[in-house]
Amino acid sequence: MTSPLRIVFAGTPDFSVAPLKRLMASEHEVIAVYTQPDRPAGRGQKLTASPVKQAAIDFDLPVYQPLSLKPEDVQSELAALNADVMIVVAYGLILPKAVLEMPRFGCLNIHASLLPRWRGAAPIQRAIESGDAESGVTIMQMDVGLDTGDMLTILKTPITADDTAQTLHDRLSELGCDALMQTLPDIQNGHLKPVKQDESLVTYAEKLNKAEAEIDWQLPASLIQRKVQAFNPWPVAFTQYQGKPLRVWQSQAISTQDAQNLPDWGTDVQPGQVLQVEKQGVDIATGEGVLRITQLQASGKKAMNAYDFAQARNLVGEVFGATAE
């Protein structure tokens, strides 16, 4: 019979909330929550608490929000909590060596990828963008490197054809809870079998930026489609239409072979050109195949069905993209 663990939880975004809630429903004791300082958000740029802080307040937990974990006074405060383990989930601050060694069982991280694939900031989005067949979560014993620690528990899930970054995010957040609950008893019982990461298999998930979400219509429709799904809900794939950004929320890639009902445009078609408008969506020529946009959002408007958007415009023959005149 194991005794409850004294846990310090460190996390910031929505992804971290489910594991915190799962810990609160367990036999273990969450003694404190660390999260990023409140940040300006929304049109009014009002200081806003992180999702983890809001959940911690609901649970009446002590909340700490240091700008850094490097100062001695911050480390002394953390050490005084006398935690058995620190659970880190998308916290966003670097944990110095001294902090990593404070808890009796060290610091565990829930990472949203199948390490060593997709170390770094955006593992969920990069897995979808790259066409990975599966994703998952890794419980990792943290060390001083970037996602370089030994792997303790791995749970996998397929990436479906319909997955966006949001749907995979939600599934992996819950999967992370399951993996954590499997790992904690093994830590207490000494049953863990840490596995070192194969450095030859490492890939890095670079941080997302808005500029990369602009659609390059020269690319194959299948790749553009993966970007649309990977960048939903942020930064959202977009193209230029009449000098303004047009966000693409949902689409389908149609191969050249499957595009049997499209009109024959001969050799005059250029990537980004609207081929036809049907109730199913707006069909756009790409470097290879056709992208059917099914949901889009004009500048300053709400997201809407692509067919409805097209009804007030003569889109057929127009060319989307930054180079369109």
C-alpha positions as CSV (number, residue, x, y, z in Angstrom):
1,M,0.0,0.0,0.0
2,T,1.5,3.3,-1.1
3,S,0.9,6.6,0.7
4,P,-0.3,9.7,-1.1
5,L,2.3,11.8,-2.8
6,R,2.9,15.5,-2.0
7,I,2.8,17.1,-5.5
8,V,3.7,20.5,-6.8
9,F,2.0,21.0,-10.2
10,A,3.5,23.4,-12.8
11,G,1.5,24.2,-16.0
12,T,-0.1,27.1,-17.8
13,P,-2.4,26.5,-20.9
14,D,-5.6,24.5,-21.4
15,F,-3.6,21.4,-22.1
16,S,-2.4,21.4,-18.5
17,V,-5.8,21.7,-16.8
18,A,-7.0,18.0,-17.3
19,P,-3.9,16.6,-15.6
20,L,-4.4,18.9,-12.7
21,K,-8.0,18.0,-12.3
22,R,-7.1,14.3,-12.5
23,L,-4.6,14.7,-9.7
24,M,-7.1,16.5,-7.6
25,A,-9.5,13.6,-8.0
26,S,-6.8,11.1,-7.0
27,E,-5.5,10.0,-3.6
28,H,-2.5,12.3,-4.0
29,E,-2.1,15.8,-2.5
30,V,-1.5,18.8,-4.7
31,I,0.2,21.2,-2.3
32,A,0.9,24.1,-4.7
33,V,0.5,25.2,-8.3
34,Y,3.1,27.1,-10.3
35,T,2.0,28.9,-13.5
36,Q,3.0,31.8,-15.7
37,P,2.3,35.3,-14.5
38,D,-1.0,36.9,-15.7
39,R,-0.7,38.2,-19.2
40,P,-2.7,40.9,-21.3
41,A,-5.3,39.2,-23.4
42,G,-8.3,40.0,-25.6
43,R,-9.1,43.3,-27.3
44,G,-8.9,45.2,-24.1
45,Q,-5.5,43.7,-23.2
46,K,-6.8,43.1,-19.7
47,L,-4.5,41.1,-17.4
48,T,-5.8,37.5,-17.5
49,A,-5.0,34.5,-15.4
50,S,-3.8,31.3,-17.1
51,P,-6.3,28.4,-17.5
52,V,-4.2,26.5,-14.8
53,K,-4.4,29.4,-12.4
54,Q,-8.2,29.6,-12.8
55,A,-8.5,25.9,-12.1
56,A,-6.2,26.2,-9.1
57,I,-8.3,29.0,-7.7
58,D,-11.4,26.9,-8.1
59,F,-9.7,24.1,-6.1
60,D,-8.5,26.7,-3.5
61,L,-4.9,25.8,-4.1
62,P,-1.9,28.0,-3.4
63,V,-0.7,29.6,-6.6
64,Y,2.9,30.8,-7.3
65,Q,3.7,32.9,-10.4
66,P,7.4,33.7,-10.5
67,L,8.9,35.3,-13.7
68,S,11.8,32.8,-13.3
69,L,12.8,29.9,-11.2
70,K,16.4,30.9,-11.1
71,P,16.4,33.5,-8.2
72,E,17.5,32.0,-4.9
73,D,14.4,33.3,-3.0
74,V,12.1,31.6,-5.6
75,Q,14.0,28.4,-5.2
76,S,14.0,28.6,-1.4
77,E,10.2,29.1,-1.5
78,L,9.8,26.0,-3.7
79,A,12.2,23.9,-1.6
80,A,10.2,24.7,1.5
81,L,7.1,23.0,0.1
82,N,9.0,19.7,0.6
83,A,7.3,18.0,-2.5
84,D,7.7,14.3,-3.3
85,V,7.4,15.1,-7.0
86,M,6.8,18.0,-9.3
87,I,4.5,17.4,-12.3
88,V,5.3,19.7,-15.2
89,V,2.8,20.1,-18.1
90,A,3.5,22.9,-20.7
91,Y,4.6,25.2,-17.9
92,G,6.7,27.5,-20.1
93,L,9.6,28.2,-17.8
94,I,13.1,26.6,-17.7
95,L,13.6,24.4,-14.6
96,P,17.2,24.9,-13.3
97,K,19.2,21.8,-12.1
98,A,18.6,22.8,-8.5
99,V,14.8,22.8,-9.0
100,L,15.0,19.4,-10.9
101,E,16.7,17.9,-7.9
102,M,14.5,19.3,-5.2
103,P,11.6,16.8,-5.0
104,R,12.3,13.3,-3.7
105,F,11.3,11.7,-7.0
106,G,12.4,14.6,-9.2
107,C,10.3,16.4,-11.8
108,L,8.1,14.6,-14.3
109,N,6.9,16.1,-17.6
110,I,3.9,15.1,-19.7
111,H,5.1,15.7,-23.3
112,A,2.6,15.6,-26.1
113,S,4.6,13.5,-28.5
114,L,6.2,10.1,-28.9
115,L,9.7,11.1,-27.9
116,P,12.3,11.5,-29.2
117,R,10.1,12.6,-32.2
118,W,8.9,16.2,-31.8
119,R,10.8,17.7,-29.0
120,G,10.1,21.3,-28.5
121,A,7.3,23.8,-28.6
122,A,4.6,22.6,-31.0
123,P,4.6,18.8,-31.1
124,I,0.9,18.4,-31.8
125,Q,0.8,20.7,-34.8
126,R,4.1,19.4,-36.3
127,A,2.9,15.8,-36.1
128,I,-0.2,16.6,-38.1
129,E,1.6,18.9,-40.6
130,S,4.1,16.2,-41.3
131,G,1.5,13.5,-41.9
132,D,2.4,11.3,-39.0
133,A,0.2,8.3,-38.6
134,E,0.2,8.4,-34.8
135,S,0.9,10.6,-31.9
136,G,0.8,10.1,-28.2
137,V,2.2,11.3,-24.8
138,T,5.5,10.5,-23.1
139,I,6.0,10.8,-19.3
140,M,9.6,11.9,-19.0
141,Q,12.0,12.3,-16.1
142,M,13.1,15.8,-16.6
143,D,16.8,16.8,-16.9
144,V,18.5,20.0,-17.9
145,G,18.1,19.5,-21.7
146,L,15.1,20.4,-23.9
147,D,12.9,17.3,-23.7
148,T,15.9,15.1,-23.4
149,G,15.1,13.1,-20.2
150,D,14.6,9.4,-19.9
151,M,11.1,8.1,-21.0
152,L,9.0,6.4,-18.2
153,T,5.6,5.8,-19.8
154,I,4.4,6.1,-23.4
155,L,0.8,5.9,-24.6
156,K,-0.1,6.2,-28.3
157,T,-3.1,7.3,-30.4
158,P,-3.7,7.3,-34.2
159,I,-3.9,10.6,-36.0
160,T,-7.1,10.4,-37.9
161,A,-7.9,12.0,-41.3
162,D,-10.3,14.4,-39.5
163,D,-8.0,15.5,-36.7
164,T,-7.1,19.1,-36.2
165,A,-4.6,20.4,-33.7
166,Q,-7.5,21.1,-31.4
167,T,-9.0,17.6,-31.5
168,L,-5.6,15.9,-31.1
169,H,-4.8,18.4,-28.3
170,D,-7.9,17.4,-26.4
171,R,-7.3,13.7,-26.8
172,L,-3.6,13.9,-25.8
173,S,-4.5,16.0,-22.7
174,E,-6.7,13.2,-21.5
175,L,-4.2,10.5,-22.5
176,G,-1.6,12.4,-20.5
177,C,-3.7,12.0,-17.5
178,D,-3.9,8.2,-18.0
179,A,-0.2,8.0,-18.5
180,L,0.5,10.0,-15.4
181,M,-1.8,7.9,-13.2
182,Q,0.1,4.8,-14.5
183,T,3.4,6.3,-13.7
184,L,3.0,7.6,-10.2
185,P,2.4,4.2,-8.5
186,D,5.5,2.8,-10.3
187,I,7.6,5.7,-9.0
188,Q,6.5,4.9,-5.4
189,N,7.0,1.1,-5.8
190,G,10.4,1.4,-7.6
191,H,9.0,-0.4,-10.6
192,L,10.0,2.2,-13.2
193,K,12.2,1.2,-16.1
194,P,13.6,4.4,-17.6
195,V,14.4,4.3,-21.3
196,K,17.0,6.6,-22.8
197,Q,16.0,8.5,-25.9
198,D,17.6,7.5,-29.2
199,E,19.3,10.7,-30.3
200,S,19.5,9.5,-33.9
201,L,15.6,9.7,-34.1
202,V,15.3,13.3,-32.7
203,T,13.1,15.8,-34.5
204,Y,12.3,19.3,-33.3
205,A,8.8,20.9,-33.3
206,E,9.6,24.6,-34.0
207,K,7.3,27.2,-32.5
208,L,4.4,28.2,-34.7
209,N,4.2,31.7,-36.3
210,K,1.5,33.5,-38.2
211,A,3.6,33.9,-41.3
212,E,4.0,30.2,-42.0
213,A,0.2,29.8,-42.0
214,E,-0.1,31.6,-45.3
215,I,-1.0,29.1,-48.0
216,D,1.5,28.4,-50.8
217,W,-0.8,27.2,-53.6
218,Q,2.2,25.8,-55.4
219,L,2.3,23.0,-52.9
220,P,0.3,19.7,-53.3
221,A,-3.3,19.8,-52.0
222,S,-2.5,17.0,-49.5
223,L,0.2,19.1,-47.9
224,I,-1.9,22.3,-47.8
225,Q,-4.7,20.2,-46.2
226,R,-2.4,19.0,-43.4
227,K,-1.4,22.6,-42.8
228,V,-5.0,23.7,-42.6
229,Q,-5.6,21.0,-39.9
230,A,-2.4,21.6,-38.1
231,F,-3.0,25.3,-37.8
232,N,-6.6,25.0,-36.5
233,P,-7.3,26.7,-34.1
234,W,-4.1,28.8,-34.3
235,P,-2.6,30.5,-36.2
236,V,-5.2,29.4,-38.8
237,A,-4.2,28.8,-42.5
238,F,-5.0,31.8,-44.7
239,T,-4.7,33.1,-48.2
240,Q,-5.0,36.6,-49.8
241,Y,-8.3,37.6,-51.5
242,Q,-8.8,41.1,-52.8
243,G,-5.8,42.3,-50.7
244,K,-7.1,41.0,-47.4
245,P,-6.5,37.7,-45.6
246,L,-9.1,34.9,-46.0
247,R,-8.8,32.3,-43.2
248,V,-9.3,28.7,-44.1
249,W,-10.7,26.7,-41.2
250,Q,-11.7,23.5,-43.0
251,S,-10.9,21.9,-46.3
252,Q,-10.5,18.6,-48.2
253,A,-7.7,17.5,-50.5
254,I,-8.9,16.1,-53.8
255,S,-6.4,14.2,-55.9
256,T,-6.3,14.9,-59.7
257,Q,-7.6,11.4,-60.3
258,D,-10.6,12.0,-58.0
259,A,-11.5,15.4,-59.4
260,Q,-13.6,13.9,-62.2
261,N,-16.4,16.4,-62.0
262,L,-14.3,19.5,-62.3
263,P,-14.6,21.5,-65.6
264,D,-11.7,21.1,-68.0
265,W,-9.6,24.3,-67.8
266,G,-6.9,23.0,-70.1
267,T,-3.4,24.3,-69.4
268,D,-4.5,27.8,-68.4
269,V,-5.0,26.9,-64.7
270,Q,-2.6,28.4,-62.2
271,P,-2.2,27.4,-58.5
272,G,-4.6,29.3,-56.3
273,Q,-7.3,29.7,-59.1
274,V,-10.9,28.9,-58.2
275,L,-12.1,26.1,-60.5
276,Q,-15.7,25.8,-59.4
277,V,-18.1,26.5,-56.6
278,E,-20.5,23.7,-55.4
279,K,-22.5,23.1,-52.3
280,Q,-19.7,20.9,-51.0
281,G,-17.3,23.9,-51.2
282,V,-15.0,26.0,-53.2
283,D,-12.4,24.1,-55.3
284,I,-9.0,25.6,-55.7
285,A,-6.2,24.5,-58.0
286,T,-2.9,23.7,-56.3
287,G,0.5,22.5,-57.4
288,E,-0.9,19.0,-57.4
289,G,-4.5,18.1,-57.0
290,V,-7.4,20.3,-55.8
291,L,-8.1,21.8,-52.4
292,R,-11.8,22.1,-51.6
293,I,-12.4,24.8,-49.0
294,T,-15.5,24.0,-46.9
295,Q,-15.3,26.7,-44.1
296,L,-13.6,30.0,-44.3
297,Q,-13.6,33.4,-42.6
298,A,-13.3,36.8,-44.3
299,S,-11.5,39.7,-42.6
300,G,-13.6,41.1,-39.9
301,K,-16.3,38.5,-40.3
302,K,-17.3,35.2,-38.6
303,A,-16.4,31.8,-39.9
304,M,-18.9,30.6,-42.4
305,N,-19.7,27.9,-45.0
306,A,-17.5,28.4,-48.1
307,Y,-20.5,27.9,-50.4
308,D,-22.4,30.6,-48.6
309,F,-19.5,33.0,-48.9
310,A,-19.3,32.4,-52.6
311,Q,-22.9,33.2,-53.3
312,A,-22.4,37.0,-53.1
313,R,-19.2,36.8,-55.2
314,N,-18.1,35.7,-58.6
315,L,-15.2,33.5,-57.5
316,V,-14.8,31.1,-60.4
317,G,-11.6,32.0,-62.3
318,E,-10.3,34.3,-59.5
319,V,-6.8,33.5,-58.1
320,F,-6.2,33.4,-54.4
321,G,-2.8,34.2,-53.0
322,A,-0.3,37.0,-52.3
323,T,0.7,37.2,-56.0
324,A,-2.8,37.4,-57.3
325,E,-3.7,40.7,-59.0
